[in-house]
Amino acid sequence: MERAQVPVLGYLVRLTGNLAEARDLLQTTNLTAWEKRADFEPESNVVAWMRAIAHNHYRNAARRWKARETVPLLDSDLEQMIETRHEEREQEETRKRRLLQICLEKLPGRQRDAVEGYYLSGHSLEELGDTAGRKANAMAQLLHRARQNLIDCVRKESHQQLDHDNLTELS
């Protein structure tokens, strides 16, 4: 849920046009997400899940605002445009995560273990070094090489994917 705070707040600001309203809706969204955490599928996208909750809270709030005779900040066309852009961003994020996963699997074993230990499990360089029988400095160098390999791989895979997509469109 923590990772979703900034993207969901940004989404709500775009919907409401008001930071205070967006923050209030984010708190309501967080409460609902926490209450329904058992319904969340661990393999799914927490940001998308929370944005859907936020969108429902926004719609409910918009109805209340309308009942108080306030003017909604967005008409339905603009709201649809925002939703479409959000979906495009989500698809792009999914594509990036897929590319990163492909490239992570291509890393040499020690580099992959270091990346997973440091970034996914949250171990410190010292902890990784102790486990691997190496100094923290050596682990930092290993992580640096792994990050560079990931960057190079993602660029290469992304270009290959673009080339493939362009060839498919021409067919």
MODELLER restraints for C-alpha pairs under 7 A, 6 or more apart:
rsr = mdl.restraints
at = mdl.atoms
rsr.add(forms.Gaussian(group=physical.xy_distance, feature=features.Distance(at['CA:1:A'], at['CA:46:A']), mean=6.74, stdev=0.5))
rsr.add(forms.Gaussian(group=physical.xy_distance, feature=features.Distance(at['CA:4:A'], at['CA:46:A']), mean=6.76, stdev=0.5))
rsr.add(forms.Gaussian(group=physical.xy_distance, feature=features.Distance(at['CA:4:A'], at['CA:47:A']), mean=4.84, stdev=0.5))
rsr.add(forms.Gaussian(group=physical.xy_distance, feature=features.Distance(at['CA:8:A'], at['CA:47:A']), mean=6.99, stdev=0.5))
rsr.add(forms.Gaussian(group=physical.xy_distance, feature=features.Distance(at['CA:8:A'], at['CA:51:A']), mean=5.71, stdev=0.5))
rsr.add(forms.Gaussian(group=physical.xy_distance, feature=features.Distance(at['CA:9:A'], at['CA:22:A']), mean=6.25, stdev=0.5))
rsr.add(forms.Gaussian(group=physical.xy_distance, feature=features.Distance(at['CA:9:A'], at['CA:23:A']), mean=6.69, stdev=0.5))
rsr.add(forms.Gaussian(group=physical.xy_distance, feature=features.Distance(at['CA:9:A'], at['CA:26:A']), mean=6.17, stdev=0.5))
rsr.add(forms.Gaussian(group=physical.xy_distance, feature=features.Distance(at['CA:12:A'], at['CA:22:A']), mean=4.97, stdev=0.5))
rsr.add(forms.Gaussian(group=physical.xy_distance, feature=features.Distance(at['CA:13:A'], at['CA:19:A']), mean=5.62, stdev=0.5))
rsr.add(forms.Gaussian(group=physical.xy_distance, feature=features.Distance(at['CA:13:A'], at['CA:22:A']), mean=5.15, stdev=0.5))
rsr.add(forms.Gaussian(group=physical.xy_distance, feature=features.Distance(at['CA:16:A'], at['CA:22:A']), mean=6.39, stdev=0.5))
rsr.add(forms.Gaussian(group=physical.xy_distance, feature=features.Distance(at['CA:16:A'], at['CA:73:A']), mean=6.28, stdev=0.5))
rsr.add(forms.Gaussian(group=physical.xy_distance, feature=features.Distance(at['CA:17:A'], at['CA:73:A']), mean=6.74, stdev=0.5))
rsr.add(forms.Gaussian(group=physical.xy_distance, feature=features.Distance(at['CA:25:A'], at['CA:54:A']), mean=6.81, stdev=0.5))
rsr.add(forms.Gaussian(group=physical.xy_distance, feature=features.Distance(at['CA:25:A'], at['CA:57:A']), mean=6.58, stdev=0.5))
rsr.add(forms.Gaussian(group=physical.xy_distance, feature=features.Distance(at['CA:25:A'], at['CA:58:A']), mean=6.85, stdev=0.5))
rsr.add(forms.Gaussian(group=physical.xy_distance, feature=features.Distance(at['CA:26:A'], at['CA:54:A']), mean=6.78, stdev=0.5))
rsr.add(forms.Gaussian(group=physical.xy_distance, feature=features.Distance(at['CA:29:A'], at['CA:50:A']), mean=6.94, stdev=0.5))
rsr.add(forms.Gaussian(group=physical.xy_distance, feature=features.Distance(at['CA:29:A'], at['CA:53:A']), mean=6.00, stdev=0.5))
rsr.add(forms.Gaussian(group=physical.xy_distance, feature=features.Distance(at['CA:29:A'], at['CA:54:A']), mean=5.27, stdev=0.5))
rsr.add(forms.Gaussian(group=physical.xy_distance, feature=features.Distance(at['CA:29:A'], at['CA:57:A']), mean=6.95, stdev=0.5))
rsr.add(forms.Gaussian(group=physical.xy_distance, feature=features.Distance(at['CA:33:A'], at['CA:50:A']), mean=6.67, stdev=0.5))
rsr.add(forms.Gaussian(group=physical.xy_distance, feature=features.Distance(at['CA:62:A'], at['CA:72:A']), mean=6.62, stdev=0.5))
rsr.add(forms.Gaussian(group=physical.xy_distance, feature=features.Distance(at['CA:66:A'], at['CA:72:A']), mean=6.79, stdev=0.5))
rsr.add(forms.Gaussian(group=physical.xy_distance, feature=features.Distance(at['CA:99:A'], at['CA:154:A']), mean=5.95, stdev=0.5))
rsr.add(forms.Gaussian(group=physical.xy_distance, feature=features.Distance(at['CA:99:A'], at['CA:157:A']), mean=6.82, stdev=0.5))
rsr.add(forms.Gaussian(group=physical.xy_distance, feature=features.Distance(at['CA:100:A'], at['CA:154:A']), mean=6.32, stdev=0.5))
rsr.add(forms.Gaussian(group=physical.xy_distance, feature=features.Distance(at['CA:103:A'], at['CA:150:A']), mean=5.91, stdev=0.5))
rsr.add(forms.Gaussian(group=physical.xy_distance, feature=features.Distance(at['CA:103:A'], at['CA:153:A']), mean=5.79, stdev=0.5))
rsr.add(forms.Gaussian(group=physical.xy_distance, feature=features.Distance(at['CA:103:A'], at['CA:154:A']), mean=6.37, stdev=0.5))
rsr.add(forms.Gaussian(group=physical.xy_distance, feature=features.Distance(at['CA:104:A'], at['CA:112:A']), mean=6.29, stdev=0.5))
rsr.add(forms.Gaussian(group=physical.xy_distance, feature=features.Distance(at['CA:104:A'], at['CA:150:A']), mean=6.75, stdev=0.5))
rsr.add(forms.Gaussian(group=physical.xy_distance, feature=features.Distance(at['CA:111:A'], at['CA:142:A']), mean=6.27, stdev=0.5))
rsr.add(forms.Gaussian(group=physical.xy_distance, feature=features.Distance(at['CA:111:A'], at['CA:143:A']), mean=6.57, stdev=0.5))
rsr.add(forms.Gaussian(group=physical.xy_distance, feature=features.Distance(at['CA:111:A'], at['CA:146:A']), mean=5.35, stdev=0.5))
rsr.add(forms.Gaussian(group=physical.xy_distance, feature=features.Distance(at['CA:114:A'], at['CA:128:A']), mean=6.97, stdev=0.5))
rsr.add(forms.Gaussian(group=physical.xy_distance, feature=features.Distance(at['CA:114:A'], at['CA:143:A']), mean=6.34, stdev=0.5))
rsr.add(forms.Gaussian(group=physical.xy_distance, feature=features.Distance(at['CA:115:A'], at['CA:143:A']), mean=6.38, stdev=0.5))
rsr.add(forms.Gaussian(group=physical.xy_distance, feature=features.Distance(at['CA:117:A'], at['CA:123:A']), mean=5.65, stdev=0.5))
rsr.add(forms.Gaussian(group=physical.xy_distance, feature=features.Distance(at['CA:117:A'], at['CA:128:A']), mean=6.95, stdev=0.5))
rsr.add(forms.Gaussian(group=physical.xy_distance, feature=features.Distance(at['CA:118:A'], at['CA:124:A']), mean=6.30, stdev=0.5))
rsr.add(forms.Gaussian(group=physical.xy_distance, feature=features.Distance(at['CA:125:A'], at['CA:136:A']), mean=4.95, stdev=0.5))
rsr.add(forms.Gaussian(group=physical.xy_distance, feature=features.Distance(at['CA:125:A'], at['CA:139:A']), mean=6.07, stdev=0.5))
rsr.add(forms.Gaussian(group=physical.xy_distance, feature=features.Distance(at['CA:125:A'], at['CA:140:A']), mean=6.67, stdev=0.5))
rsr.add(forms.Gaussian(group=physical.xy_distance, feature=features.Distance(at['CA:126:A'], at['CA:135:A']), mean=6.99, stdev=0.5))
rsr.add(forms.Gaussian(group=physical.xy_distance, feature=features.Distance(at['CA:126:A'], at['CA:136:A']), mean=4.82, stdev=0.5))
rsr.add(forms.Gaussian(group=physical.xy_distance, feature=features.Distance(at['CA:128:A'], at['CA:139:A']), mean=6.97, stdev=0.5))
rsr.add(forms.Gaussian(group=physical.xy_distance, feature=features.Distance(at['CA:129:A'], at['CA:135:A']), mean=5.09, stdev=0.5))
rsr.add(forms.Gaussian(group=physical.xy_distance, feature=features.Distance(at['CA:129:A'], at['CA:136:A']), mean=5.18, stdev=0.5))
rsr.add(forms.Gaussian(group=physical.xy_distance, feature=features.Distance(at['CA:129:A'], at['CA:139:A']), mean=6.00, stdev=0.5))
